[in-house]
Amino acid sequence: MSKSEQRTGFKKGEIVVLTDGEYSDYRIEGIFRARVDFELAKICKEFVRDKPRVGEGGLKDQFFPWLVEKGYAEDLDTLELHLGGYRGFQPRFW
């Protein structure tokens, strides 16, 4: 069993990269710091209970702002350094 399969929650202070999608649709939705210890299954149930209406983007688009609103997460300002594409190593801020 891998380390990620053993996880059930987050510890206060941990940095988390929230991702979504697969293959070419894979993307980073947000980067946050856990403000408190919390169990993923417990907050997911709470989230679905709080957000019964599904907007255009579905529940997934509402999850990150909800974590911040409820005090579970702190949104972090970040910089992206892109290392390049098909033309090789060409680092630049993205």
C-alpha positions as CSV (number, residue, x, y, z in Angstrom):
1,M,0.0,0.0,0.0
2,S,1.4,3.4,-1.0
3,K,1.8,6.3,1.4
4,S,-1.1,8.2,-0.4
5,E,-3.4,5.1,-0.1
6,Q,-2.8,5.1,3.7
7,R,-3.8,8.8,4.1
8,T,-7.2,9.6,5.5
9,G,-6.8,13.3,6.2
10,F,-4.6,16.3,6.6
11,K,-2.5,17.7,9.5
12,K,-2.4,21.4,10.4
13,G,0.3,23.2,8.4
14,E,0.5,20.7,5.5
15,I,0.7,22.1,2.0
16,V,-1.8,20.4,-0.4
17,V,-2.0,20.6,-4.2
18,L,-5.7,20.2,-5.2
19,T,-5.9,18.7,-8.7
20,D,-8.7,17.6,-11.1
21,G,-9.1,15.9,-14.4
22,E,-7.2,13.3,-16.4
23,Y,-4.7,13.3,-19.2
24,S,-4.8,16.6,-21.1
25,D,-7.6,17.9,-18.8
26,Y,-5.4,17.4,-15.7
27,R,-5.0,20.7,-13.8
28,I,-4.1,22.3,-10.5
29,E,-7.3,23.8,-8.9
30,G,-5.5,25.3,-6.0
31,I,-2.7,25.1,-3.5
32,F,-3.6,25.4,0.2
33,R,-2.2,25.0,3.7
34,A,-4.3,23.0,6.1
35,R,-5.4,25.4,9.0
36,V,-6.5,22.5,11.2
37,D,-6.3,18.7,11.3
38,F,-9.2,17.2,9.4
39,E,-10.4,13.9,8.0
40,L,-11.2,13.9,4.3
41,A,-14.3,11.6,4.5
42,K,-15.8,13.7,7.3
43,I,-15.4,17.0,5.5
44,C,-16.6,15.6,2.2
45,K,-19.9,14.6,3.9
46,E,-20.2,18.0,5.4
47,F,-19.5,19.7,2.1
48,V,-22.1,17.7,0.2
49,R,-24.6,18.5,3.0
50,D,-23.8,22.2,2.8
51,K,-23.8,22.4,-1.0
52,P,-26.9,20.5,-2.2
53,R,-27.3,22.7,-5.3
54,V,-25.0,21.9,-8.1
55,G,-23.9,24.9,-10.2
56,E,-22.6,24.9,-13.8
57,G,-19.2,23.5,-12.8
58,G,-20.7,20.9,-10.4
59,L,-19.6,20.3,-6.8
60,K,-15.9,20.1,-7.7
61,D,-15.7,23.8,-8.5
62,Q,-17.2,24.7,-5.1
63,F,-15.0,22.5,-3.0
64,F,-11.8,24.6,-2.7
65,P,-13.6,27.9,-1.9
66,W,-15.7,26.0,0.6
67,L,-12.6,24.7,2.4
68,V,-11.3,28.2,2.7
69,E,-14.7,29.6,3.8
70,K,-15.1,27.0,6.5
71,G,-11.6,27.5,7.9
72,Y,-10.1,24.2,6.9
73,A,-7.7,25.7,4.4
74,E,-5.8,28.8,3.7
75,D,-5.4,29.7,0.0
76,L,-1.7,30.3,-0.8
77,D,-0.3,32.8,-3.3
78,T,2.1,31.0,-5.6
79,L,4.3,31.5,-8.6
80,E,4.5,29.0,-11.4
81,L,7.9,28.3,-13.0
82,H,7.3,26.4,-16.3
83,L,10.4,24.5,-17.4
84,G,9.5,24.3,-21.1
85,G,7.6,22.3,-23.7
86,Y,8.4,20.5,-26.9
87,R,11.4,22.8,-27.6
88,G,13.2,21.6,-24.5
89,F,14.5,23.3,-21.4
90,Q,13.2,27.0,-21.5
91,P,12.4,28.0,-17.9
92,R,10.1,31.0,-17.5
93,F,7.5,32.3,-15.2
94,W,4.1,31.3,-16.4
